[in-house]
Every structure is written in structure tokens, then in C-alpha cells.
Amino acid sequence: MGSDRHYPEEAPARRTQVGQFDIDETAVTNRAFAQFVAATGYVTVAERPPDPAHYPGAPAHLLVPGSLVFRMTAGPVDLRDVRNWWAWTPGASWRHPEGPDSTLRGRKDHPVVHVAFEDAAAFAEWAGKDLPTEAEWEFAARGGLDAAEFAWGDELMPKGRHMANTWQGEFPWQNLATDGFPGTCPVKSFRPNGYGLFEMCGNVWEWTSDEFAIRTPTDDVTLETRNSCCADNGASHFDDLNGLEHLATRIPQKVVKGGSFLCTTSYCRRYRPAARHAQMVDSGMSHIGFRCVRKPQ
């Protein structure tokens, strides 16, 4: 797992072992998540008012249920500032992916998004499953290919065919959608990998159970870091809007894997099994979902 040829947080490439496990063939869909909510009455993090004690100094008008939503810009912007395309949106949630006026109409088979880590973990527990470790996820994503760049091989578009739902055009203002999808796509829209798993790369980032850390050259010490290389995963609820950067050091981060429909060669080439990113556990976003694993008892 890992890579020595891409972003530094993926290094070093190394061998590891995983035990036996089964993994969902697709990301959890809106349809499946709705069944979970109907059965349990579960309320996601995005649907709850944030606890003011967790966000000292945050304006009262932002302490309402909501989530971070991607907004395409009108033209080129500074790619170092995620506030140019991520907007804290009151009323955004898994039921309302773009905000309170949006619905799931036509998207029941799309991956559920705006799920924080505890939401994904709650679904997994209800289903009698777990969230995958980073190693389990990456092993599954590789589909039996050893050290290939993508889940399907080393060529991004074999014979000119799109193999994943990613961004085509100049990010974040020009979305050509030549793969057929300007946003998330239904599961099973692209060919499965060698293990029969769909959309392991692109479409939505997927939560894992592992804490995010950067491996040191000695390979026996870890150093925690915050969104080390690529800023496309935004930040915690409010720190990207209010300058509350000190909050980021207090909030645990988990590894998310696989990239999303917002990843592109010119900005975030993370639609690869080895790619990894840090995500605050308290924040869902409009491009983060998950899938589950089941392990022998």
C-alpha cells in the first residue's frame, strides 16, 4: 500500500497484511441510509444544532444545522483558498445535498453524502458491519493489481473510456462533465475493479476507521498533520469560514480514501487506491460517503 510517486502523505510504499473481510460492492446509497434512518430514527450530525461549547467564538447565526457544500465558481480562483468553493450551508444534509431547497429526487441510488464519521459508524453498527481500516480499503480498491496507479490499471482512460467519476475541465469553475456526471453518479455507473467493487475511485471520498497520520522516513513513528497537501476537503464546521484555525488542532481526523467527482489531474489527482486524505470527524461534506466491511467473528 502507499506510493512513492505521488503526494508525500502516501509514502512510503510498503507491504502490510490484512485479515479476511467482506466489503460492500458499492458505497452506501441514499436508499440504504434512508432505511437505516426509518428503522432507528437516527439524526445525522448535519441535522443537529452544533454545540456552542465546541466552537467558541462562532457567530450565533452559524450555529444551526448544516454542512459544507461545493459551489462552482464563475471563473478561475486562488486554489490555495478553499473558501472560494466550499460554503457552509444551513439546511444542507444527506436529505438536502445542495441545501434546504434540494432533494433526493432521482438520487436514491447515489452515494449518501453529508455524513460525518459518527454517522457512518452508526450505520455500520446497525448493519452488523464495521468501517474498513485504511489497509482493508486500499487492498479492496486495488482489485488484485499490484502497485497499479488506478483501481483498473495504469492508464487513466483506456481506449478513451472514462473509468471513474472525476472532474474534467479547469477546477473549480469549468466542469465539462465528459464522463456524463457533473456531480455524484449512481452506484454501478462504471465498470467494477478486479474484485467486483464499484467506484472505488472517484464519485465520493470514503471514510475509514483509521486516524490520519503522516509516516516518517523511519517508518516507526507517526506525525499528525492537518490536510497536508490538498485543501479540497475543506475544514471543520466553522474554521474555514471564521478563521478559527486553532479548532482544527483539537478535532480528530480520520483517513478518507478514493477521491471524488471533484478530483482532477490539475488540482487533486487522488482518484487512486494509494491516495489518502485527512478529514475532520465532525464534518460531512457534499463529496464524502462510505462503504462497510464485515469480518469473521
N, C-alpha and C positions, 0 to 999 in steps of 0.2 A: 504494500500500500504506500501511498505518498508519491511524490515526484520530485526529481532534482532539476526539472527542465521548465518549471512554470513559476508560480508565485512562491515566495520564500516560506510562507507558513505551511506549505505542503511537504517540505523537505524535513528529513532525508527520506528518500525511497528506502523501504525496509521490508523485511519479511515478518509476518506475525501469524498467529493462529487464531481461529475461531472454532467454537464447538458447533454441534448440529443445531440448526434452526430452520424454521419455515418463515417465509416472508410474504406479505401481501403482494399480489401481482400488480396492483395499482396503488396510487395514493388514495387515501380515504376521500370519498366523494361527499358532496353536499347531501346527496340522498342518504348515505350511510350515517353521516353525522346527524341529520335530522331524525333518524330512527333512534339514535342514542339520546338526543335531547328529549324526544317524545317519551321515551321509556323512563328517564331519570329526572326530568325537569332541570337538567344542568344549565347553568348560566355561565357563559364564557367571560373571560377577563375583559374583553372589549365591551361587553354589555353591562359591566358593573361600574359604578362611580369609583374613580381612583381614591385611595385613602390619602387625604392631605398630608398625613404624617410621613408618608413615603416620598413626598415631593415638596419639601419645604421651599417656599418662595414662588411656587407656581401660581399664576393668576387663577382666580376662582372660576372664571368663565371656561377655563380649560379642564377643570376638574369634573368632567362629565364623561359618561360612556362614549367611547370612540376608538379609533385606530388610525394607523398610518396608511395613507392611500397614495399610490403613484399618480402623478399628474404630468402628462406630456407637456413639454414647454413649447412656446411659439417659435423658438429659434435656438441657435447654439447658446450654451451657458457654460459657466465655470464648472467643470466636472469635479472640482475639489469640494464643492459645497452642496451637500445632499438636500439642503433646504430648497434648492431650485426645482426639485421634482418630487420630493416627499412632503405631504401635507397632513398634519394632524386633523382628522375629520370627525367631528362629533356625529354620532349616529352610525358610523361605519362599523360593521361587524360581519360575521360569517353570513348572516341573513341579508345584509345590505353591503355588498362588496365595495361599491364606489361611494357609499354614503346613504343617508336615510331615504333618498328618492330612488335608489336602485333596488333590484330584487334578484331572486334566483331563477326567474323565468328563463327557461331554455338552458339552465346551467346545473340541473340536478346531477349530471354525470361529470361535472368539472370537479377538480380537487377543492375541498373546503379550504378556505384561507381565513386570515384574521384569527388564527388560533395561536394563543400563547403556549408556552411549554406545558403548563399545568393543564390546559385544555386537552392537548394531545395525550398527555399521560392519563387523564381521567377517561378518555375514550378507550385507550388501550386496556386499562384495568377493567372497564365494563365489558369489553370484548373478550376478556380472558387472555390478553396478549401483553406485550411489552413494546416499548420503543426500541429500535435497534441501537446497538453501540455503533460508533463510527466505523470500526473494523468490520462489523457484520454488514453494515450498509454498503461499504466500499467493495467488499467481497462479492455481494449480490449484484452491485451495479456493473462490475467488470464482466459478468456473464461468462466466466471461464476464459477470458482473454488475458494473457499475462502481459502487463505493462503497456497495453494499448492505450492511446490517448483518450479515446471515447468509448462509450459503452458498446459500440458496434464495430470498432476498429480504429485505424489511424487516419482515415480520410474523413474530413468534416461532412462532405456531401458526395458520397459515392455515386457515380453516374449522374451527378447533378440532382440527386434526390435529397430533400430535407429529411433528416433523421430525428430531429428534436424540435420542440417549440422554443425558439430563441428570437432575439431581436435582429431584424435586418434593416439597415439604414443607419443614419447618424443618431446616436443616443445623446440626449433623451427627447429630441424634437422631431425626428423623421422616422416613422415606423412604416416600412414598406410592406410588412406582413406577407412576404412572398411565400412563407411556409403555410399561409392560409389562416393564421390566427394572430390578431392584434393584441390579444390578452391571453388568459388561460385557455386551454383547449380541453375537450372531453377526454377522459382517460381512454386509453387504447386507440388514440389517434395516429400514433406512429408505430413502426414495427418494434416488436419486443427484442430484448437482448438474448444472448445465448441461453439464459435460464428462464426465458419466457416472461420476463418482467418488463412492464411498460413504463415509458417516460422516467427512467432512472436519471436522465439528464434533461435539463430544460423543464419548461412548464412551471413548476414551483420548487423552491427550496424545500428540503425535508428535515424535520427535527431528528436529532439523535439524542441518546441519553448521556453522552459524554460531555464533560466540562471542556471548554475551549482552552487550549494552551499551545504555545509555540515550543517545539522541541529544540533543545540546544545541540550544538555540534557534538557534545559528549554523549548524547543520546540517553542520558540517565537522569536529567534534570529538566523540569518544565518551567517555562516562564509565561505567566499570564499576560495577555495583551488585549487591547481593545480594537476591534475592527482594523486589523493590522495593515491591510493593503488596499482593500477595495471598500468604498463607502456606500455601496449600493444597498446595504441592509440597514441604512439609517441609524437610528439610535433608540434609546429608551423613550418611553411615552413623551417626555417633555424636553429632554436636554437638547434636542436638535432644533427646538423652537424658541427656547427661552435662555439659552446659554448656560444651562445648569450642568455644565460638563462634569462637575465633581460627582454628580449622581452616578455617572457611568462606572466609576470605580467600585461602587457599593453593590451593584446589581450583578448577580451571577450570569455567566454567559455559557450557552451550550453550542455545540457544533451543529451547524446545518450543512447539508450536502446537496450537490446535484445541479446547482444553478437554477435559473428560472427563465421565463419568457422575456425578461429584461436584460439578460446576459447577451453580450455581443463581442465580436473579436476586437473592436476598437476600444472597448471600455472594461468589460468584465468577462474574460474568457474562462468562465468557471462551469461550463456545461460539460464537465468531465468527472469521472469517478474519483480521481485524486483530489479534486478541488474541495476546499473546505472554507467555512466562514464562521465568525463569531456572531451570535445573536443573543441579545438580552432576553432573559427568560420571561420578563413581564410584558413583552411586546409582540403582538401579532402584526402582520402586515399583509398587503394585498398580493404578495407573491410567496408566501410561506405556508406550506401544508405539512403532511406527514404520512407515513405508512407504518404498519406494525409488524412485529415478528412474534412467533410462538416457539418456545423452546421445550424440549422434552422435560418432563417432571422427574 
